[in-house]
Amino acid sequence: MEWIDWPLLKRKGLQHLITGYEIPVIEVDGELGEIIEVFVRINSTGKALTRQETRHARYYRSPFLKEASRLANRFKKHFLKNGIFTAGQIDRMKHVEFTSELMLSLVQGDVLNKKTALDRVMQTNSFDGRQLRRATSLATTTLNRVCSHGGCAAKLTWDDFTIDHIDPYSRGGRSQLENAALMCRRHNSSKGNRKNRRAAA
Ligand SMILES: [Zn+2]
């Protein structure tokens, strides 16, 4: 084994290996108890932080993130049982990241996986209370996988689900996420070209 010290590194011109080492730094804003909790969480695996863990540390007090965490944890069992996330991924907050992206995508009416868009929402708190409630409600319906036809609320399965145009396609309704609602087969075929009242509300 070779003993390497600073003068040797200098002779070899390799100082950058030390001086160029990037140290990740995260700013956390909150009560001491909250800060400790964040750091216990993010250090428990001994691995580099995931994007969501960093986000959690930085935007700990964001109402959007709090709501996304609450919702994500409500569906934790479902994620595990259906193999959507492993326990390890859940420990590393992948389910919170997924739920945040889902909420934002549903409100913006477009599929979103640009992580910077999430950071922006949390940083600026650009969602008002009304938008946040709407995001939560849309994400809950989606995660619950129930038929959106008024009064049905049948649990949808992989064998029995359809995606309905809220404004019917035959009447110019567009094939976009903001015009889509989950429906059981029976109700989507019985709806014809009428407007889906509950989903449109
Ligand atoms: Zn139905």
py3Dmol code that shows the C-alpha trace and the ligand (Angstrom):
import py3Dmol

protein = """\
ATOM      1  CA  MET A   1       0.000   0.000   0.000  1.00  0.00           C
ATOM      2  CA  GLU A   2       1.227   3.457  -0.866  1.00  0.00           C
ATOM      3  CA  TRP A   3       1.075   6.247   1.702  1.00  0.00           C
ATOM      4  CA  ILE A   4      -0.235   9.403   0.088  1.00  0.00           C
ATOM      5  CA  ASP A   5       0.109  12.783   1.762  1.00  0.00           C
ATOM      6  CA  TRP A   6      -0.436  16.368   0.652  1.00  0.00           C
ATOM      7  CA  PRO A   7       3.143  17.035  -0.593  1.00  0.00           C
ATOM      8  CA  LEU A   8       2.963  13.860  -2.692  1.00  0.00           C
ATOM      9  CA  LEU A   9      -0.400  14.890  -4.165  1.00  0.00           C
ATOM     10  CA  LYS A  10       1.116  18.290  -4.995  1.00  0.00           C
ATOM     11  CA  ARG A  11       4.108  16.697  -6.683  1.00  0.00           C
ATOM     12  CA  LYS A  12       1.769  14.566  -8.784  1.00  0.00           C
ATOM     13  CA  GLY A  13      -0.479  17.562  -9.487  1.00  0.00           C
ATOM     14  CA  LEU A  14      -3.522  15.765  -8.038  1.00  0.00           C
ATOM     15  CA  GLN A  15      -4.642  18.325  -5.432  1.00  0.00           C
ATOM     16  CA  HIS A  16      -7.976  18.687  -7.225  1.00  0.00           C
ATOM     17  CA  LEU A  17      -8.964  15.246  -5.950  1.00  0.00           C
ATOM     18  CA  ILE A  18      -9.262  16.830  -2.508  1.00  0.00           C
ATOM     19  CA  THR A  19      -9.995  20.473  -3.243  1.00  0.00           C
ATOM     20  CA  GLY A  20     -12.553  19.649  -5.945  1.00  0.00           C
ATOM     21  CA  TYR A  21     -14.555  17.272  -3.786  1.00  0.00           C
ATOM     22  CA  GLU A  22     -18.182  18.358  -3.769  1.00  0.00           C
ATOM     23  CA  ILE A  23     -19.864  18.423  -0.387  1.00  0.00           C
ATOM     24  CA  PRO A  24     -23.655  18.356  -0.596  1.00  0.00           C
ATOM     25  CA  VAL A  25     -25.179  21.106   1.526  1.00  0.00           C
ATOM     26  CA  ILE A  26     -28.841  21.436   2.369  1.00  0.00           C
ATOM     27  CA  GLU A  27     -30.519  24.357   4.072  1.00  0.00           C
ATOM     28  CA  VAL A  28     -33.347  23.460   6.376  1.00  0.00           C
ATOM     29  CA  ASP A  29     -35.779  25.923   7.795  1.00  0.00           C
ATOM     30  CA  GLY A  30     -37.958  24.973  10.752  1.00  0.00           C
ATOM     31  CA  GLU A  31     -38.192  24.183  14.436  1.00  0.00           C
ATOM     32  CA  LEU A  32     -35.280  22.272  15.934  1.00  0.00           C
ATOM     33  CA  GLY A  33     -37.410  19.143  16.340  1.00  0.00           C
ATOM     34  CA  GLU A  34     -38.391  19.224  12.663  1.00  0.00           C
ATOM     35  CA  ILE A  35     -34.801  19.733  11.555  1.00  0.00           C
ATOM     36  CA  ILE A  36     -33.614  16.795  13.625  1.00  0.00           C
ATOM     37  CA  GLU A  37     -36.372  14.615  12.205  1.00  0.00           C
ATOM     38  CA  VAL A  38     -35.397  15.516   8.641  1.00  0.00           C
ATOM     39  CA  PHE A  39     -31.771  14.664   9.250  1.00  0.00           C
ATOM     40  CA  VAL A  40     -32.482  11.417  11.036  1.00  0.00           C
ATOM     41  CA  ARG A  41     -34.544  10.394   8.023  1.00  0.00           C
ATOM     42  CA  ILE A  42     -32.128  11.418   5.337  1.00  0.00           C
ATOM     43  CA  ASN A  43     -29.055  10.011   7.055  1.00  0.00           C
ATOM     44  CA  SER A  44     -30.528   6.686   8.091  1.00  0.00           C
ATOM     45  CA  THR A  45     -29.543   4.838   4.914  1.00  0.00           C
ATOM     46  CA  GLY A  46     -25.982   6.106   4.670  1.00  0.00           C
ATOM     47  CA  LYS A  47     -26.455   6.542   0.915  1.00  0.00           C
ATOM     48  CA  ALA A  48     -26.492   9.707  -1.129  1.00  0.00           C
ATOM     49  CA  LEU A  49     -29.742  11.596  -0.778  1.00  0.00           C
ATOM     50  CA  THR A  50     -32.490  11.000  -3.294  1.00  0.00           C
ATOM     51  CA  ARG A  51     -33.985  13.994  -5.004  1.00  0.00           C
ATOM     52  CA  GLN A  52     -37.076  13.680  -2.833  1.00  0.00           C
ATOM     53  CA  GLU A  53     -35.074  13.525   0.394  1.00  0.00           C
ATOM     54  CA  THR A  54     -33.221  16.677  -0.550  1.00  0.00           C
ATOM     55  CA  ARG A  55     -36.498  18.295  -1.457  1.00  0.00           C
ATOM     56  CA  HIS A  56     -37.980  17.215   1.837  1.00  0.00           C
ATOM     57  CA  ALA A  57     -35.153  18.811   3.736  1.00  0.00           C
ATOM     58  CA  ARG A  58     -35.330  22.021   1.783  1.00  0.00           C
ATOM     59  CA  TYR A  59     -39.067  22.521   1.520  1.00  0.00           C
ATOM     60  CA  TYR A  60     -40.054  20.887   4.762  1.00  0.00           C
ATOM     61  CA  ARG A  61     -42.668  23.520   5.547  1.00  0.00           C
ATOM     62  CA  SER A  62     -44.253  23.740   2.094  1.00  0.00           C
ATOM     63  CA  PRO A  63     -48.021  23.139   2.366  1.00  0.00           C
ATOM     64  CA  PHE A  64     -47.873  21.331  -0.996  1.00  0.00           C
ATOM     65  CA  LEU A  65     -45.242  18.885   0.253  1.00  0.00           C
ATOM     66  CA  LYS A  66     -47.063  18.344   3.543  1.00  0.00           C
ATOM     67  CA  GLU A  67     -50.240  17.490   1.672  1.00  0.00           C
ATOM     68  CA  ALA A  68     -48.396  15.207  -0.789  1.00  0.00           C
ATOM     69  CA  SER A  69     -46.708  13.374   2.121  1.00  0.00           C
ATOM     70  CA  ARG A  70     -50.016  12.918   3.895  1.00  0.00           C
ATOM     71  CA  LEU A  71     -51.653  11.508   0.779  1.00  0.00           C
ATOM     72  CA  ALA A  72     -48.658   9.322  -0.124  1.00  0.00           C
ATOM     73  CA  ASN A  73     -48.623   7.771   3.334  1.00  0.00           C
ATOM     74  CA  ARG A  74     -52.343   7.110   3.177  1.00  0.00           C
ATOM     75  CA  PHE A  75     -51.743   4.925   0.109  1.00  0.00           C
ATOM     76  CA  LYS A  76     -48.526   3.340   1.380  1.00  0.00           C
ATOM     77  CA  LYS A  77     -50.069  -0.106   1.829  1.00  0.00           C
ATOM     78  CA  HIS A  78     -51.536   0.004  -1.652  1.00  0.00           C
ATOM     79  CA  PHE A  79     -48.164   0.929  -3.168  1.00  0.00           C
ATOM     80  CA  LEU A  80     -46.464  -1.935  -1.328  1.00  0.00           C
ATOM     81  CA  LYS A  81     -49.119  -4.549  -1.968  1.00  0.00           C
ATOM     82  CA  ASN A  82     -49.233  -3.867  -5.698  1.00  0.00           C
ATOM     83  CA  GLY A  83     -45.485  -3.721  -6.100  1.00  0.00           C
ATOM     84  CA  ILE A  84     -45.583  -0.085  -7.166  1.00  0.00           C
ATOM     85  CA  PHE A  85     -42.847   0.713  -4.652  1.00  0.00           C
ATOM     86  CA  THR A  86     -40.603  -1.493  -2.508  1.00  0.00           C
ATOM     87  CA  ALA A  87     -40.245  -0.843   1.220  1.00  0.00           C
ATOM     88  CA  GLY A  88     -36.776   0.541   0.520  1.00  0.00           C
ATOM     89  CA  GLN A  89     -38.118   2.979  -2.031  1.00  0.00           C
ATOM     90  CA  ILE A  90     -40.794   4.082   0.416  1.00  0.00           C
ATOM     91  CA  ASP A  91     -38.112   4.664   3.068  1.00  0.00           C
ATOM     92  CA  ARG A  92     -36.425   6.906   0.562  1.00  0.00           C
ATOM     93  CA  MET A  93     -39.659   8.798  -0.111  1.00  0.00           C
ATOM     94  CA  LYS A  94     -40.192   7.694  -3.702  1.00  0.00           C
ATOM     95  CA  HIS A  95     -43.924   7.443  -2.996  1.00  0.00           C
ATOM     96  CA  VAL A  96     -44.002  11.065  -1.847  1.00  0.00           C
ATOM     97  CA  GLU A  97     -42.219  12.148  -4.994  1.00  0.00           C
ATOM     98  CA  PHE A  98     -44.643  10.143  -7.136  1.00  0.00           C
ATOM     99  CA  THR A  99     -47.694  11.611  -5.345  1.00  0.00           C
ATOM    100  CA  SER A 100     -46.321  15.149  -5.695  1.00  0.00           C
ATOM    101  CA  GLU A 101     -45.851  14.631  -9.429  1.00  0.00           C
ATOM    102  CA  LEU A 102     -49.322  13.153  -9.738  1.00  0.00           C
ATOM    103  CA  MET A 103     -50.927  16.104  -7.923  1.00  0.00           C
ATOM    104  CA  LEU A 104     -49.087  18.645 -10.031  1.00  0.00           C
ATOM    105  CA  SER A 105     -49.787  16.803 -13.292  1.00  0.00           C
ATOM    106  CA  LEU A 106     -53.497  16.571 -12.547  1.00  0.00           C
ATOM    107  CA  VAL A 107     -53.830  20.262 -11.764  1.00  0.00           C
ATOM    108  CA  GLN A 108     -51.729  21.373 -14.714  1.00  0.00           C
ATOM    109  CA  GLY A 109     -53.647  19.066 -17.046  1.00  0.00           C
ATOM    110  CA  ASP A 110     -50.521  17.537 -18.495  1.00  0.00           C
ATOM    111  CA  VAL A 111     -48.216  14.700 -17.628  1.00  0.00           C
ATOM    112  CA  LEU A 112     -45.353  16.134 -15.726  1.00  0.00           C
ATOM    113  CA  ASN A 113     -42.076  14.550 -14.833  1.00  0.00           C
ATOM    114  CA  LYS A 114     -39.866  17.560 -14.847  1.00  0.00           C
ATOM    115  CA  LYS A 115     -38.531  17.548 -11.350  1.00  0.00           C
ATOM    116  CA  THR A 116     -37.658  21.222 -11.496  1.00  0.00           C
ATOM    117  CA  ALA A 117     -41.369  22.026 -11.843  1.00  0.00           C
ATOM    118  CA  LEU A 118     -41.955  20.362  -8.478  1.00  0.00           C
ATOM    119  CA  ASP A 119     -39.174  22.326  -6.854  1.00  0.00           C
ATOM    120  CA  ARG A 120     -40.666  25.508  -8.221  1.00  0.00           C
ATOM    121  CA  VAL A 121     -44.109  24.834  -6.758  1.00  0.00           C
ATOM    122  CA  MET A 122     -42.666  24.046  -3.348  1.00  0.00           C
ATOM    123  CA  GLN A 123     -40.239  26.908  -3.354  1.00  0.00           C
ATOM    124  CA  THR A 124     -42.689  29.619  -4.276  1.00  0.00           C
ATOM    125  CA  ASN A 125     -45.775  28.050  -2.709  1.00  0.00           C
ATOM    126  CA  SER A 126     -47.447  29.063  -5.946  1.00  0.00           C
ATOM    127  CA  PHE A 127     -50.445  26.839  -5.233  1.00  0.00           C
ATOM    128  CA  ASP A 128     -53.208  28.648  -3.394  1.00  0.00           C
ATOM    129  CA  GLY A 129     -55.532  26.834  -0.988  1.00  0.00           C
ATOM    130  CA  ARG A 130     -58.117  26.191  -3.671  1.00  0.00           C
ATOM    131  CA  GLN A 131     -55.616  24.653  -6.099  1.00  0.00           C
ATOM    132  CA  LEU A 132     -54.164  22.524  -3.344  1.00  0.00           C
ATOM    133  CA  ARG A 133     -57.614  21.177  -2.437  1.00  0.00           C
ATOM    134  CA  ARG A 134     -58.292  20.452  -6.101  1.00  0.00           C
ATOM    135  CA  ALA A 135     -54.961  18.652  -6.514  1.00  0.00           C
ATOM    136  CA  THR A 136     -55.643  16.566  -3.424  1.00  0.00           C
ATOM    137  CA  SER A 137     -59.139  15.678  -4.535  1.00  0.00           C
ATOM    138  CA  LEU A 138     -58.070  14.687  -8.070  1.00  0.00           C
ATOM    139  CA  ALA A 139     -55.127  12.654  -6.805  1.00  0.00           C
ATOM    140  CA  THR A 140     -57.291  10.915  -4.211  1.00  0.00           C
ATOM    141  CA  THR A 141     -59.849   9.876  -6.844  1.00  0.00           C
ATOM    142  CA  THR A 142     -57.052   8.620  -9.075  1.00  0.00           C
ATOM    143  CA  LEU A 143     -55.320   6.688  -6.308  1.00  0.00           C
ATOM    144  CA  ASN A 144     -58.619   5.272  -5.060  1.00  0.00           C
ATOM    145  CA  ARG A 145     -59.340   4.031  -8.589  1.00  0.00           C
ATOM    146  CA  VAL A 146     -63.098   4.405  -8.404  1.00  0.00           C
ATOM    147  CA  CYS A 147     -65.598   4.949 -11.197  1.00  0.00           C
ATOM    148  CA  SER A 148     -66.275   8.676 -11.584  1.00  0.00           C
ATOM    149  CA  HIS A 149     -69.863   8.150 -12.734  1.00  0.00           C
ATOM    150  CA  GLY A 150     -72.211   9.789 -10.218  1.00  0.00           C
ATOM    151  CA  GLY A 151     -73.429   7.329  -7.602  1.00  0.00           C
ATOM    152  CA  CYS A 152     -71.351   4.371  -8.846  1.00  0.00           C
ATOM    153  CA  ALA A 153     -67.954   4.596  -7.122  1.00  0.00           C
ATOM    154  CA  ALA A 154     -67.210   0.981  -8.148  1.00  0.00           C
ATOM    155  CA  LYS A 155     -63.656  -0.020  -7.393  1.00  0.00           C
ATOM    156  CA  LEU A 156     -61.807  -0.278 -10.713  1.00  0.00           C
ATOM    157  CA  THR A 157     -59.486  -3.161 -11.516  1.00  0.00           C
ATOM    158  CA  TRP A 158     -56.932  -3.677 -14.269  1.00  0.00           C
ATOM    159  CA  ASP A 159     -59.545  -5.818 -16.084  1.00  0.00           C
ATOM    160  CA  ASP A 160     -62.353  -3.333 -15.742  1.00  0.00           C
ATOM    161  CA  PHE A 161     -61.516   0.269 -16.255  1.00  0.00           C
ATOM    162  CA  THR A 162     -61.897   2.784 -19.025  1.00  0.00           C
ATOM    163  CA  ILE A 163     -60.823   6.355 -19.471  1.00  0.00           C
ATOM    164  CA  ASP A 164     -63.737   8.595 -20.235  1.00  0.00           C
ATOM    165  CA  HIS A 165     -63.776  11.898 -22.086  1.00  0.00           C
ATOM    166  CA  ILE A 166     -65.581  14.265 -19.677  1.00  0.00           C
ATOM    167  CA  ASP A 167     -66.517  16.453 -22.639  1.00  0.00           C
ATOM    168  CA  PRO A 168     -67.410  13.766 -25.187  1.00  0.00           C
ATOM    169  CA  TYR A 169     -64.961  13.133 -27.994  1.00  0.00           C
ATOM    170  CA  SER A 170     -67.867  13.122 -30.448  1.00  0.00           C
ATOM    171  CA  ARG A 171     -68.606  16.702 -29.454  1.00  0.00           C
ATOM    172  CA  GLY A 172     -65.074  17.953 -29.757  1.00  0.00           C
ATOM    173  CA  GLY A 173     -63.872  16.981 -26.269  1.00  0.00           C
ATOM    174  CA  ARG A 174     -60.112  16.708 -26.328  1.00  0.00           C
ATOM    175  CA  SER A 175     -57.962  13.699 -25.472  1.00  0.00           C
ATOM    176  CA  GLN A 176     -56.113  15.452 -22.701  1.00  0.00           C
ATOM    177  CA  LEU A 177     -55.604  14.641 -19.075  1.00  0.00           C
ATOM    178  CA  GLU A 178     -57.789  17.541 -17.920  1.00  0.00           C
ATOM    179  CA  ASN A 179     -60.689  16.053 -19.907  1.00  0.00           C
ATOM    180  CA  ALA A 180     -60.197  12.498 -18.646  1.00  0.00           C
ATOM    181  CA  ALA A 181     -61.906  10.565 -15.878  1.00  0.00           C
ATOM    182  CA  LEU A 182     -61.703   6.938 -14.779  1.00  0.00           C
ATOM    183  CA  MET A 183     -64.874   4.945 -15.304  1.00  0.00           C
ATOM    184  CA  CYS A 184     -66.041   1.353 -15.119  1.00  0.00           C
ATOM    185  CA  ARG A 185     -66.893  -0.280 -18.457  1.00  0.00           C
ATOM    186  CA  ARG A 186     -70.598  -0.372 -17.768  1.00  0.00           C
ATOM    187  CA  HIS A 187     -70.885   3.347 -17.154  1.00  0.00           C
ATOM    188  CA  ASN A 188     -68.582   4.476 -19.923  1.00  0.00           C
ATOM    189  CA  SER A 189     -70.601   2.518 -22.474  1.00  0.00           C
ATOM    190  CA  SER A 190     -73.949   3.666 -21.040  1.00  0.00           C
ATOM    191  CA  LYS A 191     -72.894   7.293 -20.948  1.00  0.00           C
ATOM    192  CA  GLY A 192     -72.834   7.661 -24.725  1.00  0.00           C
ATOM    193  CA  ASN A 193     -72.099  11.234 -25.632  1.00  0.00           C
ATOM    194  CA  ARG A 194     -73.565  12.895 -22.571  1.00  0.00           C
ATOM    195  CA  LYS A 195     -71.351  14.951 -20.335  1.00  0.00           C
ATOM    196  CA  ASN A 196     -70.007  13.328 -17.194  1.00  0.00           C
ATOM    197  CA  ARG A 197     -71.515  15.599 -14.571  1.00  0.00           C
ATOM    198  CA  ARG A 198     -69.707  14.530 -11.468  1.00  0.00           C
ATOM    199  CA  ALA A 199     -66.260  14.446 -12.981  1.00  0.00           C
ATOM    200  CA  ALA A 200     -66.851  17.796 -14.620  1.00  0.00           C
ATOM    201  CA  ALA A 201     -67.916  19.451 -11.362  1.00  0.00           C
TER     202      ALA A 201
END
"""
ligand_1 = """\
1
ZN
Zn -69.456 2.898 -12.778
"""
view = py3Dmol.view(width=600, height=400)
view.addModel(protein, "pdb")
view.setStyle({"model": 0}, {"cartoon": {"style": "trace"}})
view.addModel(ligand_1, "xyz")
view.setStyle({"model": 1}, {"stick": {}})
view.zoomTo()
view.show()
